[in-house]
Amino acid sequence: MNRIIFSVLLTALLGAGHGRAQMPGTQAVGGAQADSVQAAQPFVPHDVFDDLAAADPATGAVVRVYQDTLINRLLMERQLVYNNRTVSGFRVQVFSSNRQQTAKAEAFRIKDMVKEKFPDRGVYESYSSPFWKVRVGDFRTREEAQGLLAELMQAFPAMRHEMYIVPDNISVAGTK
């Protein structure tokens, strides 16, 4: 399957896909103009076959790709999985407890409180024996996390003694 996809992409990139007959069970892909991509944009699933079908600005040539409809779906799913990965970064820890009887319930209660006040931030509870923890945000640098730490301390003054910035694996899609 990967060899087929690679062959189709290579053929399309080299411009040798003209004049092929459509095979049964396949769908013609193409004809749409490619959107310009900006580096600062959040990830949006992207169909590479639409880019290949865009007219070449120099020659006006258009690549027509005939393929099984399942290939598009699989490529889009793979892009979503690949781009929802994690990298090293920082979060603000607002809670950590190892009290066996109360820690889990307390972690979920605090998670809900923080989500209510900061709905646009990722709030994550985790269990790493024997500790239940609640962490907030997805930041690439400690300095970026510092701003959220100040907001959280102001919003929840009773918990400020438990709040600090910690290194963690963060969601790239949610990075601020």
C-alpha positions in Angstrom: 0.0 0.0 0.0 2.8 2.4 0.9 4.6 1.6 -2.4 1.4 2.4 -4.3 1.0 5.7 -2.6 4.6 6.6 -3.1 4.4 5.6 -6.8 1.3 7.7 -7.3 2.9 10.7 -5.6 6.2 10.4 -7.4 4.4 10.0 -10.8 2.2 13.0 -10.0 5.2 15.1 -9.0 7.1 14.3 -12.1 4.1 15.1 -14.3 3.8 11.6 -15.8 0.2 10.9 -14.8 -1.5 12.4 -17.9 -3.8 10.3 -20.1 -4.6 7.5 -17.7 -7.9 5.7 -17.9 -10.1 5.6 -14.9 -10.2 2.2 -13.3 -13.4 0.7 -11.9 -13.9 1.4 -8.2 -11.7 4.5 -8.3 -12.5 8.2 -8.1 -10.9 11.1 -10.0 -9.3 13.6 -7.7 -8.3 17.0 -8.6 -9.2 20.3 -10.3 -9.3 22.4 -7.1 -6.8 25.3 -6.7 -4.4 24.7 -3.8 -4.7 27.1 -0.8 -1.7 28.9 0.3 -0.3 27.6 3.6 1.0 29.9 6.3 3.4 28.5 8.9 1.6 30.1 11.9 -1.7 28.5 11.1 -3.1 25.7 13.3 -3.0 22.2 11.8 -5.9 21.5 9.4 -6.2 18.1 7.7 -4.8 18.6 4.2 -5.4 16.6 1.0 -2.1 16.4 -0.9 -4.0 15.2 -4.0 -5.8 18.6 -4.2 -2.3 20.3 -4.2 -1.2 18.0 -7.0 -4.3 18.8 -9.1 -3.6 22.5 -8.9 -2.5 24.0 -12.3 1.2 24.5 -12.5 1.8 28.3 -12.7 4.6 28.0 -15.3 3.1 25.5 -17.7 -0.6 25.4 -16.8 -0.3 21.6 -16.6 -2.8 19.8 -14.4 -2.2 16.4 -12.8 -5.2 14.0 -12.7 -4.9 11.2 -10.1 -7.2 8.2 -10.3 -7.3 6.2 -7.1 -9.5 4.2 -4.8 -11.6 6.5 -2.5 -10.2 4.7 0.5 -6.7 6.1 -0.1 -7.8 9.7 0.6 -9.5 8.6 3.8 -6.5 6.7 5.0 -4.1 9.6 4.2 -6.3 12.1 6.1 -6.5 9.8 9.1 -2.8 9.3 9.1 -2.2 13.1 9.0 -4.5 13.6 12.0 -2.7 11.0 14.1 0.8 12.2 13.1 0.0 15.8 13.8 -1.6 15.2 17.2 1.7 14.1 18.7 3.5 15.3 21.8 6.8 17.1 22.4 8.7 18.2 25.5 7.4 21.4 27.0 5.9 22.8 30.2 2.7 22.8 32.2 1.5 24.4 35.4 0.9 21.8 38.1 -2.0 22.9 40.4 -2.5 19.8 42.4 -0.6 16.7 43.6 -1.7 14.2 46.3 -1.0 10.7 47.4 -3.8 10.4 50.0 -5.3 7.1 49.0 -8.9 7.8 50.1 -9.3 11.3 48.7 -6.7 12.1 46.0 -8.6 10.9 43.0 -11.9 12.6 43.8 -10.0 15.8 44.7 -8.0 15.7 41.4 -11.2 15.5 39.4 -12.9 18.3 41.5 -9.9 20.6 41.0 -9.8 19.7 37.3 -13.4 20.8 36.9 -12.9 24.0 38.8 -9.9 25.0 36.6 -11.8 24.0 33.4 -14.7 26.2 34.5 -12.4 29.3 35.0 -10.1 28.6 32.0 -12.1 26.8 29.4 -9.7 27.6 26.6 -6.7 25.8 28.3 -6.0 22.1 28.3 -6.5 20.7 31.8 -5.0 17.2 32.4 -5.4 14.9 35.4 -2.9 12.0 35.7 -2.1 9.2 38.0 1.5 8.1 38.5 1.6 5.8 41.5 1.0 6.9 44.2 0.3 10.5 43.1 -2.8 12.1 41.4 -1.9 15.3 39.6 -3.7 18.1 37.8 -1.7 20.1 35.3 -2.8 23.0 33.0 -1.6 24.3 29.6 0.7 23.3 26.8 3.7 25.6 26.6 7.0 25.1 24.7 9.0 27.4 27.1 9.0 28.0 30.9 8.5 31.7 30.2 5.3 31.1 28.3 3.9 29.1 31.2 4.8 31.8 33.7 1.9 34.0 32.6 -0.6 31.2 33.2 0.9 30.5 36.6 0.3 34.1 37.6 -3.4 33.9 36.4 -4.0 30.6 38.2 -2.5 31.9 41.5 -4.8 34.9 41.2 -7.9 32.8 40.4 -7.2 30.2 43.1 -5.3 31.8 46.0 -6.0 28.9 48.4 -4.1 26.5 46.1 -1.2 28.9 45.2 1.3 27.0 47.5 0.8 23.9 45.4 1.2 25.6 42.0 4.5 25.5 40.0 5.8 25.0 36.5 6.8 21.5 35.6 8.4 19.9 32.5 5.9 17.6 30.7 5.1 16.1 27.3 2.7 18.6 25.7 0.2 18.3 22.9 1.5 20.0 19.8 -2.0 20.8 18.6 -2.8 22.6 21.8 0.5 24.5 22.1 0.0 28.2 22.9 
